[in-house]
Amino acid sequence: MKVLFISLGCDKNLVDSEFMLGQLFDNGYEMTDDENDAEAIIINTCCFINDAKMESIETIIEMAEYKKTGKCKVLIVCGCLAQRYADEIKEEIPEVDAVIGTTAYDELVSILNEVLQNKTSVKLKDINYLPKQSGRRIHSTGTVYSYLKIAEGCNKNCTYCIIPSLRGSYRSVPMDDIVRQAAELADSGVKELIIVAQETTLYGIDLYGYNALPELLNRLCEIDNIKWLRILYAYPEDITEELMDTINKQDKICAYIDMPVQHASDNILRRMGRHTTQKELIEKIEMIRSKVPGIAIRTTLITGFPGETEEDHKVLLDFIKKVRFDRLGVFKYSPEENTAAFNFEKQIDDDTKQTRFDEIMLLQQGIAFEMAEDRIGSEINVIIEGELPSDNLYVARSEMDAPDIDGCVFLPLTGEYMSGDIISVRVTEARGYDLMAVPVNMCI
């Protein structure tokens, strides 16, 4: 049977998809990227914010048409939207044969077999169950990097976030399982592991009774073929000096950390249910930069949160100017049902959200462009990702650049570099968020 698999949403969802792909391959299913040729279509959905929810719904409706016009006999919906709206999906889109929640994806093949025997299914396990990650995982990005999910769920219960009700409480994946998985990815050609979870910095608290992320990083650094490790989603209140010392000590760990702060006004941080104040954020950033000189700090913000005043917005802008994040992204607040903030008073209108979003991004653009200009003439290490033959260029990334969300480094298409090679280059030009460079041995 030919299966079309569609993975939507975040990198953590992608890891789940890759384990589901492993189950399919191990059970003899053939993969296709042609909707008209697919006999089964499986969609791993997202619904973190409204835009993601709408993308998932539109994809399901689009794929449902192939049960009428194509060869599709089976349509299965998995992931966050399935967990959140299982009954609604089955009722409103009768073409869907099975709905699989976020903690039941390890039963994909058995559910698919049930559907083939004309049984429809809604499979929602205990939200705090940790799906097995013992089977094969198919590396799907087709590049030199892969995401390594070290935990599931979240205990923070921020007032705007639906994740705890979709993904359960915080559960760490056992360290031996992670290291085995990382070694298998390395054997498949992966050179860079990107550490992800809803919150990476709490890793091990539930299993071992202490923050075991530094220990895990040290073990991952022992895998020969892994050249870079990158840490995403490190909550500021749980970033320790021990973690930063580990990053500074281990050459394989990129001098980069993704630290979502969401806001800088104490009023809004409190309404969001965050666990830091602006003063604490500034102190934490100063500690990070003192422990790892030159580290790139990426953050994520939310603008237009209920009750956010012009003064709160100005506080945030002043904070951005003061801190000067290397990388920054911002979301417009999305009111989500079954979150505390959904019922907050003083909801912000869409025009105001857009105006504040634009002001933040314009401010950060200026900071980022200045930082890029400052790197001209410096020597940096980059990892080769591929080629642009039509432009006569290699595409690479520096330690300061996570894939898909940050910039790139472009090199002249000379020499014989392969994807995954790490080389030293000298920056020659800044082009917005991206850099132009040449290998050091080409410099005069």
C-alpha positions as CSV (number, residue, x, y, z in Angstrom):
1,M,0.0,0.0,0.0
2,K,1.3,3.5,-0.9
3,V,1.1,6.1,1.9
4,L,1.3,9.8,1.7
5,F,2.5,11.3,5.0
6,I,2.1,15.0,5.7
7,S,3.8,16.5,8.8
8,L,2.6,20.0,9.9
9,G,3.7,22.2,12.7
10,C,6.8,22.4,14.9
11,D,10.1,20.5,14.9
12,K,8.8,18.4,17.9
13,N,5.9,17.3,15.8
14,L,8.3,16.4,13.0
15,V,10.1,14.0,15.4
16,D,6.8,12.2,16.1
17,S,6.3,12.0,12.3
18,E,9.7,10.4,11.8
19,F,8.9,7.7,14.3
20,M,5.6,7.0,12.6
21,L,7.4,6.8,9.2
22,G,9.7,4.2,10.8
23,Q,6.7,2.1,11.8
24,L,5.3,2.3,8.3
25,F,8.6,1.3,6.6
26,D,9.2,-1.5,9.1
27,N,5.8,-2.9,8.2
28,G,6.2,-2.9,4.4
29,Y,4.3,0.2,3.5
30,E,5.6,2.2,0.5
31,M,5.8,6.0,0.7
32,T,4.7,8.4,-2.1
33,D,4.5,12.2,-2.4
34,D,1.7,12.0,-5.1
35,E,-1.7,12.6,-3.6
36,N,-3.4,11.0,-6.6
37,D,-1.3,7.8,-6.2
38,A,-1.7,7.5,-2.4
39,E,-3.9,4.7,-1.1
40,A,-3.6,6.0,2.5
41,I,-3.0,9.6,3.6
42,I,-1.8,10.3,7.1
43,I,-1.7,13.9,8.4
44,N,0.2,14.9,11.6
45,T,-1.5,18.1,12.6
46,C,-0.8,21.2,14.7
47,C,-3.1,23.7,16.5
48,F,-0.7,25.7,18.7
49,I,-2.2,29.0,17.4
50,N,-5.1,29.8,15.1
51,D,-3.0,30.0,11.9
52,A,-1.7,26.5,12.5
53,K,-5.1,25.2,13.3
54,M,-6.5,26.6,10.1
55,E,-3.6,25.1,8.1
56,S,-4.3,21.7,9.6
57,I,-8.1,21.9,8.9
58,E,-7.6,23.1,5.4
59,T,-5.1,20.2,4.7
60,I,-7.5,17.6,6.1
61,I,-10.3,18.9,3.9
62,E,-8.1,19.0,0.8
63,M,-6.8,15.5,1.4
64,A,-10.4,14.2,2.0
65,E,-11.2,15.0,-1.6
66,Y,-8.8,12.3,-2.7
67,K,-11.1,9.7,-1.2
68,K,-13.5,10.8,-4.0
69,T,-11.1,11.6,-6.8
70,G,-8.0,9.6,-6.2
71,K,-7.0,6.1,-5.0
72,C,-7.2,7.0,-1.3
73,K,-9.0,4.4,0.8
74,V,-7.8,5.5,4.2
75,L,-7.5,9.0,5.8
76,I,-5.9,9.2,9.3
77,V,-5.5,12.4,11.3
78,C,-2.9,12.5,14.1
79,G,-1.3,15.0,16.4
80,C,-2.4,18.1,18.3
81,L,-5.5,18.9,16.4
82,A,-6.6,15.3,16.6
83,Q,-6.0,15.4,20.4
84,R,-8.0,18.6,20.8
85,Y,-10.9,18.1,18.4
86,A,-11.2,14.3,18.0
87,D,-15.0,14.2,18.1
88,E,-15.5,17.3,16.0
89,I,-13.1,15.9,13.3
90,K,-15.1,12.7,13.1
91,E,-18.4,14.4,13.0
92,E,-17.6,17.3,10.6
93,I,-15.3,15.4,8.2
94,P,-16.7,11.9,7.8
95,E,-14.0,11.0,5.2
96,V,-11.6,10.7,8.2
97,D,-11.3,7.0,9.1
98,A,-9.2,7.3,12.3
99,V,-8.1,10.0,14.7
100,I,-4.9,9.4,16.8
101,G,-4.0,11.6,19.7
102,T,-0.6,13.0,20.6
103,T,0.3,10.0,22.9
104,A,-0.9,7.2,20.7
105,Y,1.2,7.6,17.6
106,D,3.2,4.4,18.5
107,E,0.1,2.4,17.6
108,L,-0.2,3.9,14.1
109,V,0.3,0.7,12.2
110,S,-2.2,-1.3,14.2
111,I,-4.8,1.4,13.8
112,L,-4.1,1.6,10.1
113,N,-4.7,-2.2,9.9
114,E,-7.9,-1.9,11.8
115,V,-9.1,0.8,9.3
116,L,-8.3,-1.6,6.4
117,Q,-10.7,-4.1,8.1
118,N,-13.4,-1.5,7.9
119,K,-13.1,-0.3,11.5
120,T,-13.1,3.4,12.3
121,S,-11.1,4.5,15.3
122,V,-10.5,7.3,17.7
123,K,-7.4,6.5,19.7
124,L,-6.7,8.9,22.6
125,K,-4.4,7.5,25.3
126,D,-3.6,8.9,28.7
127,I,-2.3,12.4,28.0
128,N,0.7,11.7,30.3
129,Y,1.7,8.5,28.6
130,L,5.1,8.7,26.9
131,P,5.0,7.0,23.5
132,K,7.7,4.4,22.9
133,Q,10.7,5.6,20.9
134,S,12.4,2.3,20.6
135,G,11.6,1.6,16.9
136,R,13.2,2.9,13.8
137,R,13.1,6.6,13.0
138,I,13.3,7.9,9.4
139,H,15.4,11.0,9.0
140,S,13.1,13.1,6.8
141,T,14.8,16.5,6.6
142,G,17.2,15.3,3.9
143,T,20.0,17.5,5.4
144,V,22.9,17.3,7.7
145,Y,20.8,18.2,10.8
146,S,18.1,16.4,12.8
147,Y,16.0,17.3,15.8
148,L,16.4,15.3,19.0
149,K,13.3,15.5,21.2
150,I,14.4,14.9,24.8
151,A,11.1,15.4,26.6
152,E,7.4,15.6,26.1
153,G,4.7,17.9,27.7
154,C,5.0,20.9,29.9
155,N,4.3,21.9,33.5
156,K,4.5,25.7,33.1
157,N,0.8,26.3,32.4
158,C,1.3,29.8,30.8
159,T,-2.1,31.4,30.6
160,Y,-1.9,31.7,26.7
161,C,-0.8,28.1,26.0
162,I,-2.8,25.1,25.1
163,I,0.2,22.7,25.1
164,P,-0.2,21.1,28.6
165,S,-3.8,20.0,27.7
166,L,-2.6,18.5,24.4
167,R,0.8,17.1,25.4
168,G,0.4,16.4,29.1
169,S,2.8,17.1,31.9
170,Y,6.6,17.2,31.6
171,R,8.1,13.7,30.9
172,S,11.8,13.2,30.1
173,V,12.8,10.5,27.6
174,P,15.3,8.2,29.4
175,M,18.9,9.3,28.7
176,D,20.0,5.9,27.3
177,D,17.2,6.0,24.7
178,I,18.2,9.5,23.6
179,V,21.9,8.6,23.3
180,R,21.0,5.5,21.3
181,Q,18.7,7.5,19.0
182,A,21.5,10.1,18.5
183,A,24.0,7.5,17.6
184,E,21.6,6.0,15.0
185,L,21.1,9.4,13.5
186,A,24.9,10.0,13.4
187,D,25.3,6.6,11.6
188,S,22.7,7.8,9.0
189,G,24.9,10.8,8.2
190,V,23.5,13.5,10.6
191,K,26.2,16.0,11.7
192,E,24.2,18.4,13.8
193,L,21.7,17.5,16.5
194,I,19.2,20.2,17.5
195,I,18.0,19.5,21.1
196,V,14.2,20.2,21.5
197,A,11.4,19.8,23.9
198,Q,8.6,22.1,25.2
199,E,11.3,23.1,27.7
200,T,14.8,21.6,27.3
201,T,16.2,23.1,30.5
202,L,14.1,20.9,32.9
203,Y,15.4,17.6,31.3
204,G,15.7,14.9,33.9
205,I,13.9,16.5,36.8
206,D,11.1,14.0,36.7
207,L,13.3,10.9,36.0
208,Y,16.4,11.6,38.0
209,G,15.5,14.3,40.5
210,Y,17.9,16.8,39.1
211,N,18.5,18.9,36.0
212,A,20.4,16.3,33.8
213,L,20.7,18.4,30.6
214,P,24.4,19.1,31.2
215,E,25.0,15.4,31.7
216,L,23.1,14.5,28.6
217,L,25.0,17.0,26.5
218,N,28.3,15.6,27.7
219,R,27.2,12.1,26.7
220,L,26.1,13.3,23.3
221,C,29.4,15.0,22.7
222,E,31.1,11.6,22.9
223,I,29.4,10.4,19.7
224,D,32.2,10.7,17.1
225,N,30.2,11.6,14.0
226,I,28.2,14.3,15.6
227,K,30.0,17.6,15.1
228,W,27.5,20.2,16.4
229,L,24.9,20.3,19.1
230,R,22.4,23.1,19.4
231,I,19.9,23.9,22.2
232,L,16.4,25.3,21.6
233,Y,13.6,26.3,23.9
234,A,15.6,26.9,27.1
235,Y,13.3,28.7,29.6
236,P,15.2,31.6,31.3
237,E,14.4,30.7,34.9
238,D,15.9,27.2,34.5
239,I,19.1,28.1,32.6
240,T,21.9,27.4,35.1
241,E,25.5,28.3,35.4
242,E,26.3,24.6,35.1
243,L,24.6,24.5,31.7
244,M,26.4,27.5,30.5
245,D,29.7,26.1,31.7
246,T,29.0,22.9,29.8
247,I,28.3,24.9,26.6
248,N,31.6,26.8,27.1
249,K,33.6,23.7,27.8
250,Q,32.4,21.4,25.0
251,D,33.6,22.5,21.5
252,K,30.8,20.5,19.8
253,I,28.0,22.6,21.5
254,C,27.2,25.7,19.4
255,A,27.5,29.0,21.2
256,Y,23.8,29.5,20.7
257,I,20.8,29.3,22.9
258,D,17.1,29.8,22.1
259,M,15.5,31.4,25.2
260,P,11.8,32.4,24.8
261,V,11.1,35.3,27.1
262,Q,7.7,36.3,25.6
263,H,7.7,39.8,27.1
264,A,9.6,42.3,29.3
265,S,6.8,44.2,31.0
266,D,6.4,42.8,34.5
267,N,2.7,43.4,34.3
268,I,2.3,41.3,31.1
269,L,4.8,38.6,32.3
270,R,2.6,38.2,35.4
271,R,-0.6,38.0,33.4
272,M,1.1,35.4,31.1
273,G,1.9,33.3,34.1
274,R,5.6,33.5,33.3
275,H,8.2,32.8,36.1
276,T,10.5,35.8,35.6
277,T,10.6,39.5,35.9
278,Q,12.4,41.9,33.6
279,K,15.2,42.4,36.1
280,E,15.7,38.6,36.4
281,L,15.7,38.3,32.6
282,I,18.5,41.0,32.3
283,E,20.5,39.3,35.0
284,K,20.1,35.9,33.3
285,I,21.2,37.3,29.9
286,E,24.3,39.0,31.6
287,M,25.2,35.6,33.2
288,I,24.8,33.8,29.9
289,R,27.0,36.3,28.0
290,S,29.7,36.3,30.7
291,K,29.9,32.5,30.8
292,V,29.9,32.0,27.0
293,P,31.5,35.1,25.3
294,G,30.1,35.6,21.9
295,I,27.1,33.4,22.3
296,A,24.1,34.1,20.1
297,I,20.9,34.4,22.0
298,R,17.6,33.9,20.1
299,T,14.3,34.8,21.8
300,T,10.6,34.7,21.0
301,L,8.0,37.3,22.0
302,I,4.2,37.7,22.0
303,T,2.7,41.1,21.2
304,G,-0.9,42.1,21.7
305,F,-1.5,40.0,24.8
306,P,-4.8,40.9,26.6
307,G,-4.3,44.0,28.7
308,E,-1.1,45.1,27.0
309,T,-1.0,48.9,27.1
310,E,1.1,51.3,25.0
311,E,3.3,51.6,28.0
312,D,3.8,47.8,28.2
313,H,4.7,47.9,24.5
314,K,7.2,50.7,25.0
315,V,8.8,48.7,27.9
316,L,9.3,45.8,25.5
317,L,10.8,48.0,22.8
318,D,13.2,49.6,25.3
319,F,14.1,46.1,26.6
320,I,14.9,44.9,23.0
321,K,17.1,48.0,22.5
322,K,19.0,47.4,25.8
323,V,19.5,43.6,25.4
324,R,20.1,43.5,21.7
325,F,19.2,39.9,21.0
326,D,21.1,38.3,18.2
327,R,18.0,36.6,16.8
328,L,14.3,37.4,17.6
329,G,10.9,36.3,16.5
330,V,7.5,37.6,17.5
331,F,4.0,36.2,17.4
332,K,0.7,38.2,17.5
333,Y,-1.3,36.8,20.5
334,S,-3.8,34.2,19.4
335,P,-6.7,33.6,21.8
336,E,-7.0,29.8,22.3
337,E,-10.1,28.1,23.8
338,N,-9.5,26.4,27.1
339,T,-6.7,28.7,28.1
340,A,-7.0,31.2,31.0
341,A,-6.1,34.2,28.7
342,F,-8.9,33.3,26.4
343,N,-11.3,34.9,28.9
344,F,-9.1,37.8,30.0
345,E,-10.6,41.3,29.7
346,K,-9.1,44.0,27.5
347,Q,-8.4,41.8,24.4
348,I,-6.3,43.7,21.8
349,D,-7.7,44.4,18.4
350,D,-6.0,42.9,15.3
351,D,-4.9,46.3,13.9
352,T,-3.1,47.2,17.1
353,K,-1.4,43.8,17.2
354,Q,-0.2,44.3,13.7
355,T,1.1,47.7,14.4
356,R,3.1,46.6,17.5
357,F,4.3,43.5,15.6
358,D,5.7,45.7,12.8
359,E,7.4,48.1,15.3
360,I,9.1,45.2,17.0
361,M,10.3,43.6,13.8
362,L,11.5,46.9,12.4
363,L,13.5,47.5,15.5
364,Q,15.0,44.0,15.6
365,Q,15.8,44.2,11.9
366,G,18.0,47.3,12.5
367,I,19.8,45.5,15.4
368,A,20.3,42.3,13.4
369,F,21.6,44.2,10.3
370,E,24.1,46.1,12.5
371,M,25.3,42.9,14.1
372,A,25.7,41.3,10.6
373,E,27.8,44.3,9.5
374,D,30.0,43.9,12.6
375,R,30.9,40.4,11.6
376,I,32.5,41.5,8.3
377,G,36.2,40.5,8.4
378,S,35.7,38.0,11.2
379,E,36.6,34.3,10.9
380,I,33.8,31.8,11.7
381,N,33.1,28.1,11.3
382,V,30.2,27.1,9.1
383,I,28.6,23.8,8.2
384,I,28.0,23.2,4.5
385,E,24.3,22.4,3.7
386,G,24.2,22.3,0.0
387,E,24.7,24.2,-3.3
388,L,22.9,26.8,-5.4
389,P,24.5,25.9,-8.8
390,S,22.5,28.6,-10.7
391,D,24.1,31.2,-8.4
392,N,27.5,29.5,-8.2
393,L,27.2,29.3,-4.4
394,Y,27.4,27.0,-1.4
395,V,24.8,27.4,1.2
396,A,26.1,27.1,4.8
397,R,25.1,28.1,8.4
398,S,27.3,29.4,11.2
399,E,27.0,28.4,14.9
400,M,24.8,31.5,15.2
401,D,22.2,30.2,12.7
402,A,19.6,27.5,13.4
403,P,18.0,26.0,10.3
404,D,14.8,27.5,8.9
405,I,14.6,30.3,11.4
406,D,17.9,32.2,11.2
407,G,20.1,33.4,8.3
408,C,22.6,31.6,6.0
409,V,26.2,32.1,5.0
410,F,26.9,31.9,1.2
411,L,30.3,30.9,-0.2
412,P,31.6,30.8,-3.8
413,L,31.2,27.4,-5.4
414,T,34.8,26.6,-5.5
415,G,36.6,23.6,-3.9
416,E,35.0,20.2,-3.3
417,Y,33.0,20.6,-0.1
418,M,30.4,18.1,0.8
419,S,27.2,18.6,2.9
420,G,28.2,18.3,6.5
421,D,31.7,19.6,6.1
422,I,32.6,22.2,8.7
423,I,35.1,24.8,7.4
424,S,36.5,28.1,8.6
425,V,35.5,31.1,6.5
426,R,36.1,34.9,6.5
427,V,33.0,37.1,6.3
428,T,33.3,39.5,3.4
429,E,29.8,41.1,3.2
430,A,26.5,41.4,5.0
431,R,23.3,41.1,3.1
432,G,20.5,41.7,5.6
433,Y,20.2,38.7,7.8
434,D,22.6,36.7,5.6
435,L,26.4,36.8,5.2
436,M,28.7,36.3,2.2
437,A,32.1,34.6,3.0
438,V,35.1,32.9,1.5
439,P,37.0,29.9,2.9
440,V,40.0,31.1,4.8
441,N,42.5,29.5,2.5
442,M,41.1,31.6,-0.3
443,C,41.6,34.9,1.6
444,I,44.4,37.2,0.6
